[in-house]
Amino acid sequence: TSFPLSVLLQVGFFPSECVELINDKVPQSVTNSVPKPVSKKHGKLITFLRTFMKSRPTKQKLKQRGILKERVFGCDLGEHLLNSGHDVPQVLKSCTEFIEKHGIVDGIYRLSGIASNIQKLRHEFDSEQIPDLTKDIYIQDIHCVGSLCKLYFRELPNPLLTYQLYEKFSDAVSAATDEERLVKIHDVIQQLPPPHYR
């Protein structure tokens, strides 16, 4: 049985951006043709699926009820910012503000924090909460905040500098002189998608 394209897009079989809708390009003779008869059993199934799809609660309602949580870690940067309505991820904003205030120490991004503290912070940000980084547990282990930043970048499905621009960045850093390198890197940075550029 074939399902309407709109149903397949809603269910998520195809990402909508990968599908070209061709309704306007289909000849009149095809759209006016009589559909093939369906058995009663299949007809009931299609009716049930259509009713089910129409009665599904919206994403907004699911979020309000606390059923749906937006991922922070491991989520595409552009998608996360679109869902959250922020210009930059809250996790990075909170962590960098904390580090600038409390973490100007040697090796802030080189040394690792305590794993349990990193996981606590990760869980809070993934639960759409903003943890209190001024708690003693984090002040005494400021490296866990730096580690959380690195973890966020490491888990991006498409890296901050993007797979698409990898070769260009590689060429830029291989330039012969510092001046040439600076110009080339600046040029590639301008090509980043807006969420990545910010």
SULCOR-V619036 format. One record per pair of residues at least 24 apart in sequence whose ideal C-beta (glycine too) atoms are under 10 Angstrom apart, sorted by sequence separation. I is the first residue (numbers start at 1). J is the second residue. D is the distance in Angstrom with one decimal. If there is no record, write none. Layout:
I|J|D ; I|J|D
This chain:
59|83|8.9 ; 114|138|10.0 ; 117|141|5.2 ; 120|144|8.4 ; 121|145|7.2 ; 165|189|8.9 ; 113|138|8.7 ; 116|141|9.5 ; 117|142|10.0 ; 118|143|9.1 ; 119|144|9.2 ; 122|147|9.8 ; 95|121|8.3 ; 114|140|9.4 ; 117|143|8.9 ; 118|144|4.9 ; 121|147|8.9 ; 122|148|6.4 ; 162|188|9.9 ; 165|191|6.0 ; 94|121|9.2 ; 114|141|5.2 ; 117|144|3.9 ; 118|145|8.7 ; 121|148|5.0 ; 125|152|8.4 ; 161|188|8.2 ; 164|191|8.7 ; 165|192|6.8 ; 113|141|5.2 ; 116|144|8.7 ; 117|145|8.7 ; 118|146|9.7 ; 120|148|9.7 ; 161|189|8.6 ; 164|192|9.4 ; 165|193|9.4 ; 112|141|10.0 ; 113|142|7.6 ; 114|143|8.0 ; 115|144|8.4 ; 118|147|5.0 ; 119|148|9.4 ; 122|151|6.7 ; 162|191|9.0 ; 164|193|8.8 ; 91|121|8.4 ; 94|124|10.0 ; 95|125|9.1 ; 103|133|9.9 ; 113|143|3.9 ; 114|144|5.8 ; 117|147|8.5 ; 118|148|5.6 ; 121|151|9.1 ; 122|152|8.6 ; 162|192|6.6 ; 91|122|8.6 ; 94|125|7.9 ; 102|133|8.1 ; 111|142|9.5 ; 112|143|6.1 ; 113|144|2.7 ; 117|148|8.8 ; 161|192|7.2 ; 162|193|7.0 ; 165|196|8.8 ; 101|133|9.2 ; 102|134|8.1 ; 111|143|4.8 ; 112|144|8.1 ; 113|145|7.0 ; 115|147|8.5 ; 118|150|9.5 ; 119|151|9.6 ; 160|192|8.4 ; 164|196|10.0 ; 91|124|9.5 ; 92|125|9.9 ; 98|131|9.9 ; 101|134|9.0 ; 110|143|8.8 ; 113|146|6.9 ; 114|147|8.8 ; 118|151|6.6 ; 122|155|9.5 ; 2|36|9.5 ; 91|125|4.6 ; 99|133|9.3 ; 108|142|6.9 ; 109|143|8.6 ; 112|146|8.4 ; 113|147|4.2 ; 162|196|6.0 ; 90|125|7.2 ; 91|126|9.0 ; 98|133|4.4 ; 108|143|6.8 ; 111|146|7.7 ; 112|147|5.3 ; 113|148|7.6 ; 158|193|9.0 ; 160|195|9.5 ; 161|196|7.2 ; 2|38|10.0 ; 89|125|8.7 ; 94|130|6.0 ; 95|131|9.9 ; 97|133|8.4 ; 98|134|7.9 ; 102|138|8.6 ; 103|139|9.7 ; 107|143|7.8 ; 110|146|8.4 ; 111|147|8.4 ; 160|196|5.8 ; 1|38|7.1 ; 93|130|9.2 ; 94|131|7.6 ; 102|139|6.4 ; 105|142|6.9 ; 108|145|8.4 ; 109|146|4.8 ; 113|150|9.8 ; 159|196|8.7 ; 160|197|9.8 ; 1|39|9.3 ; 11|49|9.0 ; 90|128|8.9 ; 94|132|9.8 ; 95|133|7.5 ; 104|142|9.6 ; 105|143|8.6 ; 108|146|4.8 ; 109|147|8.4 ; 112|150|8.7 ; 113|151|9.8 ; 158|196|8.2 ; 7|46|9.0 ; 90|129|9.8 ; 91|130|8.9 ; 94|133|6.4 ; 103|142|4.5 ; 107|146|8.8 ; 108|147|9.7 ; 1|41|9.8 ; 90|130|6.4 ; 91|131|9.5 ; 98|138|7.7 ; 102|142|5.7 ; 103|143|8.0 ; 109|149|7.4 ; 110|150|10.0 ; 156|196|9.2 ; 1|42|5.1 ; 11|52|10.0 ; 98|139|9.2 ; 101|142|10.0 ; 105|146|9.6 ; 108|149|9.5 ; 109|150|6.6 ; 1|43|9.5 ; 3|45|9.9 ; 4|46|8.9 ; 7|49|6.6 ; 11|53|7.5 ; 103|145|6.5 ; 3|46|7.4 ; 7|50|7.2 ; 10|53|5.8 ; 99|142|7.3 ; 102|145|8.3 ; 103|146|6.5 ; 1|45|7.1 ; 2|46|9.6 ; 6|50|9.9 ; 10|54|9.8 ; 84|128|8.5 ; 98|142|7.8 ; 99|143|10.0 ; 1|46|6.8 ; 4|49|9.5 ; 7|52|9.6 ; 11|56|9.8 ; 3|49|7.1 ; 4|50|8.2 ; 7|53|5.8 ; 10|56|7.9 ; 99|145|6.0 ; 3|50|9.2 ; 6|53|8.6 ; 98|145|5.4 ; 99|146|6.3 ; 1|49|9.5 ; 97|145|10.0 ; 98|146|9.4 ; 4|53|9.5 ; 73|122|6.1 ; 95|144|9.8 ; 96|145|9.0 ; 3|53|9.6 ; 72|122|8.2 ; 73|123|9.7 ; 95|145|5.1 ; 96|146|9.7 ; 98|148|9.8 ; 99|149|7.7 ; 75|126|9.5 ; 94|145|8.5 ; 95|146|7.6 ; 98|149|9.8 ; 72|124|9.7 ; 73|125|7.3 ; 74|126|9.1 ; 95|147|9.6 ; 72|125|5.0 ; 73|126|6.0 ; 95|148|5.8 ; 96|149|7.1 ; 72|126|5.1 ; 94|148|9.3 ; 95|149|4.9 ; 71|126|6.6 ; 72|127|8.9 ; 94|149|9.8 ; 95|150|9.9 ; 70|126|8.9 ; 72|128|7.8 ; 92|148|9.3 ; 69|126|7.2 ; 71|128|9.9 ; 91|148|7.0 ; 92|149|6.4 ; 95|152|8.1 ; 69|127|6.7 ; 70|128|6.8 ; 91|149|7.8 ; 69|128|6.3 ; 89|149|10.0 ; 91|151|9.3 ; 92|152|6.5 ; 66|127|9.9 ; 91|152|5.5 ; 92|153|8.6 ; 66|128|9.5 ; 89|152|6.9 ; 63|128|8.9 ; 89|156|9.8 ; 80|152|10.0 ; 73|148|9.2 ; 77|152|9.6 ; 77|153|9.6 ; 80|156|9.1 ; 74|151|9.9 ; 75|152|10.0 ; 73|151|6.9 ; 74|152|9.2 ; 79|157|9.1 ; 73|152|6.1 ; 77|156|5.8 ; 72|152|7.6 ; 74|154|9.7 ; 75|155|8.5 ; 76|156|7.4 ; 77|157|8.5 ; 78|158|8.6 ; 73|154|9.3 ; 74|155|4.5 ; 75|156|8.2 ; 76|157|5.3 ; 77|158|7.1 ; 73|155|5.0 ; 74|156|7.8 ; 75|157|7.5 ; 76|158|6.3 ; 77|159|9.3 ; 72|155|9.4 ; 73|156|8.9 ; 74|157|6.9 ; 77|160|7.4 ; 71|155|9.8 ; 77|162|9.4 ; 89|195|9.1 ; 87|194|9.2 ; 88|195|8.2 ; 87|195|8.3 ; 86|195|9.8 ; 89|198|9.9 ; 88|198|5.6 ; 87|198|5.7 ; 86|198|9.8 ; 81|194|9.2 ; 82|195|8.5 ; 81|195|5.1 ; 78|193|6.5 ; 80|195|8.4 ; 77|193|8.3 ; 78|194|8.2 ; 79|195|9.1 ; 78|195|4.5 ; 81|198|8.5 ; 77|195|4.9 ; 78|196|7.9 ; 76|195|8.9 ; 77|196|6.2 ; 77|198|9.4
